[in-house]
């Protein structure tokens, strides 16, 4: 029984010790960084005025009593232009709820050409009962986006974070 208790404690400590190791590995390997703000200074990107790209916006919730939508369904831009769009979220329940948005992109490799400067997906969002919030996303699609791509989709899905759970991007 004593050995089993010691083994359980060691495994528990090992599980907690793996979190910083995993985060460091991801940082070094350059993976799992979809939720991190762009660490580069917001430098001027040359605008490609020769072509247009339509950006479609999508919003979803999983298991939350929230209404979540982009205030604009799409925008048409030149690659290299800074874009700011607003999303709106309403908590339709009688309790405060914490959630975090996870982004996804189409085409899948869009993240290599997308640089976000500000996004509600970087942090945990707490929405009070019956509260409505408007949240900005500011980004640029770089002119390196392949020329055959004329339409892209940026989608966010909100998931509930149980009480006491830190945001995914928090360390």
Buried (B, 14 or more C-beta within 10 A) or exposed (E): EEEEEEEEEEEEEEEEEEEEEEEEEEEEEEEBBBBBBBEEEEEEBEBBEEEEBEBBBBBBBEEBBBEBBBEEEEBEBBBBBBBEBBBBBBBBBEEEBBBBBBBBBEBEEBBEBBBBBBBBBBBBBEBEEEEEBEBEBBBBBBBEBEEEBEEBBBBBBBBBBEEEEEBBBEE
